[in-house]
């Protein structure tokens, strides 16, 4: 299955690449047990240190699951394993100024996703979107909970597009939103009522299979979301100046 590793390259990285390729080629599949460390050392012609380092890297990527006393297994790759690194990168490299950048990214992407969802949605998708609207309507005043429900609605629209790439594209962006959205709910009067109104309108257009209407309604919803974000940032700026004074 594997080839001897050339010494001129970083040994552990080459081991990672070969195991990763075996997974891509479906030679190794979810739940399959990897050979033991000693067997891998023999197959690759490398030291145990190189194999252990490679397994740590594969585990960190979510490709391999190490179960103490049982062995090493190929993991079932989840969406979170794909989106978590990007979410972490964005959250570590951008400060509060990223608030408007996040919303503008959504403005560029989500209206088109809503249009596709209107054309492709199933009865189950319609049911889920209506449930999302009702959950937002009946939720408590917990701002983080409200933010979570808000983002769930938008992610379910992406799922309704029937394109598996859409949720993967927007999920890292949406996972930056709870702190932003909860601050908006806490700061901007009637922000919750506005979200509920526009979520209902977007759902109506998707249910009606009105792709242009879904696109335009989502665009207007996100334009208002940008206004609310600006109001929140201005309120935070005033509060910061007052505290400094």
Steps between C-alpha positions, in 0.01 A plus 500: 500500500781741590844582354831547676556864592796684348727650766531834319143597595349561839420143592187552705346730237557242228334234714205734547472561126499128415237411761292799395522390136392147596194654667425715192536193275261312736763233566448597863143576603315624811526256787788302350780418738851614413796266538689524829778756549763230446332381181481857372869551581583194293271597212637855474857421600505774762547527874227470759544871574412592141194273503376640832542858378310414181217343699479811721466717190234272350313499829512881519348515151220270608603225257617245755350407835733349761326283759717404793528125534315436175706650222482766230200538273406705197253762619172598343572848370247752628415845370640645823841348424501701177356827629658522848853586373365785287284632784804488732714680242243775453440550872876513578595735218223757509391735773166683544547679167412173329132548592411687182727275292307196620166655409625614159624151427153373585347766274712373211411133553167446671252667263609259224476206741145604591409510131634148446321380814171635363551294185627182664335479846315189609197461723734411787696822442179703511402334827843571651500868400153549643612334823802733512272803470272373778795424729626855456149632566463300823858524632596670824693827519832314527701690239744217422210259456330746264823538304533123472144464371563777250805327357326160494233647274758626251692172506177309432445718193844395379407136557175556308708588193579125476861597426722348771768765444272787601482415874876440503561842344280701735537303825841647601364850432183433695694364795656844537152650530364400846705761688420763236130417483456473876655847536258631238203348683621654826560844349257565214135553584261275306788296351327177596169608346683599183675162476171318553325708234768446237547132578126458448511688170798300374326175595187608311701563182680163531171318562354673192800384293559867414875510436526871406279593797709289738818664372365853535347437842823351633696796359272746680519298823879515492499870412300563816737269689788727394309805628446327835866402520604860442264615775647240735858605421413867552339420836808304606725787390300752703508276804875454467555878480278558801693241700831655395374848594 
